[in-house]
Amino acid sequence: MLSISSTLREKVSQPLKIGSVEVKSRVLQSPLSGVTDLVFRRLVRRYSPNSMMYTEMVSATEIHHLKQLPRLMEIDPNEQPISIQLFDCRPDFMAEAAQKAVGEGAKTIDINMGCPVNKITKKGGGSSLLRQPEIAENLVKEVVKTVDIPVTVKTRIGWDDNEINILEFAQKMEDAGASMLTLHGRTRAQGYTGNARWEWIKKVKKILTIPVIANGDIFSVEAAINCLEITGADGVMCSRGTLGYPFLVGEIDYFFQTGKELIKPTSIERLECAKEHLKGLWEYKGKRGIYQARKHLSWYCKGFIGASELRDKVSRIETVEEGYFLLDKAMKLINNN
Ligand SMILES: Cc1cc2nc3c(=O)[nH]c(=O)nc-3n(C[C@H](O)[C@H](O)[C@H](O)COP(=O)(O)O)c2cc1C
């Protein structure tokens, strides 16, 4: 039985206020490059209709140079609330991209200041902004000045263990006009290894007045409760826990809203979902969608007999039919056992 303090129970039943935007859920689906496209978000939203979701990160420089907006920014008119996440280090490009994001229907603009990937940090974006707080501050100020919707920041606790500067950095972001801060409790050097250090999220929550969202290692309802009890944060953002499991955000939100635990999906239900995910990617992206579906399908394959064999096979599919065949066969086998 999961337990939750009365203070937390009260807090999570209230809407989350991100500047002028009110969101009915305090569980957010994180931006995940290569994952949180329109097809994936549709699945997550089925189980958590009120949650804030994020597009994959989009380069403001690319938006500036391309004639057409990247497909990553495409939003289904029915999917709200949604935020478009941008990365860059040029305030002018960022402001221009933010305006275009508003045109696409974004409810908020999120600025990525946490991506650890070399290709991004070398160009001054993502987590390298933690080392350039003045540039980060200018980015936020410029975007806040340009658009009427709330501007939020997602970052890490610092560059490495010798440079944990999140307290000063977070304060700077708030002072620059950010309406919410999502904090991944790891340094850039940690990548995705080691534990997320929620104690830093607690420290940041104590000094900011804008909402602070806790991110890192939220893999279950229990983790979400623990994290909020420890940090006092205003909400949680789920990331890797949703890979091959678009049910997680909904499971946490359901517990927050009702105090009851949802029954977990069966292996068959997860594979049905995998099939739907594959179909969606095929219809939306064609052949490229099939290649992208390979990793998604393999993430769905766990927790049943024959899962590892199936994982191997789905990660090599060439056609949608091949995927359907493998998934149907696996479901039949599970049914017969
Ligand atoms: C495959 C993958 C793609 C990611 N893409 C993004 C991204 O586009 N923007 C972003 O802010 N963070 C991105 N992240 C970081 C996550 O949003 C999150 O901060 C991180 O995974 C920590 O949470 P977790 O421990 O629950 O996974 C990505 C992480 C992964 C694993």
The ligand as a Tripos MOL2 file, in Angstrom:
@<TRIPOS>MOLECULE
LIG
   31    33     1     0     0
SMALL
NO_CHARGES

@<TRIPOS>ATOM
      1 C1         16.5610    9.2690  -25.0150 C.3       1 LIG1
      2 C2         16.5550   10.5450  -24.2160 C.ar      1 LIG1
      3 C3         16.2840   11.7400  -24.8610 C.ar      1 LIG1
      4 C4         16.2570   12.9440  -24.1370 C.ar      1 LIG1
      5 N1         15.9420   14.0970  -24.7870 N.ar      1 LIG1
      6 C5         15.8070   15.2550  -24.0790 C.ar      1 LIG1
      7 C6         15.3660   16.4600  -24.7100 C.ar      1 LIG1
      8 O1         15.0980   16.5210  -25.9180 O.2       1 LIG1
      9 N2         15.2440   17.5690  -23.9190 N.ar      1 LIG1
     10 C7         15.5160   17.5440  -22.5760 C.ar      1 LIG1
     11 O2         15.3800   18.5730  -21.9030 O.2       1 LIG1
     12 N3         15.9220   16.4320  -21.9760 N.ar      1 LIG1
     13 C8         16.0510   15.2850  -22.6730 C.ar      1 LIG1
     14 N4         16.4230   14.1370  -22.0390 N.ar      1 LIG1
     15 C9         16.5950   14.1500  -20.5760 C.3       1 LIG1
     16 C10        15.2920   13.7450  -19.8580 C.3       1 LIG1
     17 O3         14.2400   14.6330  -20.1680 O.3       1 LIG1
     18 C11        15.4810   13.7160  -18.3200 C.3       1 LIG1
     19 O4         15.8830   14.9810  -17.8880 O.3       1 LIG1
     20 C12        16.4900   12.6590  -17.8930 C.3       1 LIG1
     21 O5         16.3230   11.4570  -18.5950 O.3       1 LIG1
     22 C13        16.4070   12.3900  -16.3780 C.3       1 LIG1
     23 O6         15.2310   11.7650  -15.9860 O.3       1 LIG1
     24 P1         15.1560   10.1480  -15.7220 P.3       1 LIG1
     25 O7         16.2520    9.8110  -14.7450 O.co2     1 LIG1
     26 O8         13.7870    9.9500  -15.1440 O.co2     1 LIG1
     27 O9         15.3470    9.5120  -17.0400 O.co2     1 LIG1
     28 C14        16.5270   12.9450  -22.7540 C.ar      1 LIG1
     29 C15        16.8260   11.7250  -22.1040 C.ar      1 LIG1
     30 C16        16.8370   10.5490  -22.8150 C.ar      1 LIG1
     31 C17        17.1460    9.2580  -22.0960 C.3       1 LIG1
@<TRIPOS>BOND
     1     1     2 1
     2     2     3 ar
     3     2    30 ar
     4     3     4 ar
     5     4     5 ar
     6     4    28 ar
     7     5     6 ar
     8     6     7 ar
     9     6    13 1
    10     7     8 2
    11     7     9 ar
    12     9    10 ar
    13    10    11 2
    14    10    12 ar
    15    12    13 ar
    16    13    14 ar
    17    14    15 1
    18    14    28 ar
    19    15    16 1
    20    16    17 1
    21    16    18 1
    22    18    19 1
    23    18    20 1
    24    20    21 1
    25    20    22 1
    26    22    23 1
    27    23    24 1
    28    24    25 2
    29    24    26 1
    30    24    27 1
    31    28    29 ar
    32    29    30 ar
    33    30    31 1
@<TRIPOS>SUBSTRUCTURE
     1 LIG1         1 GROUP 0 **** ****
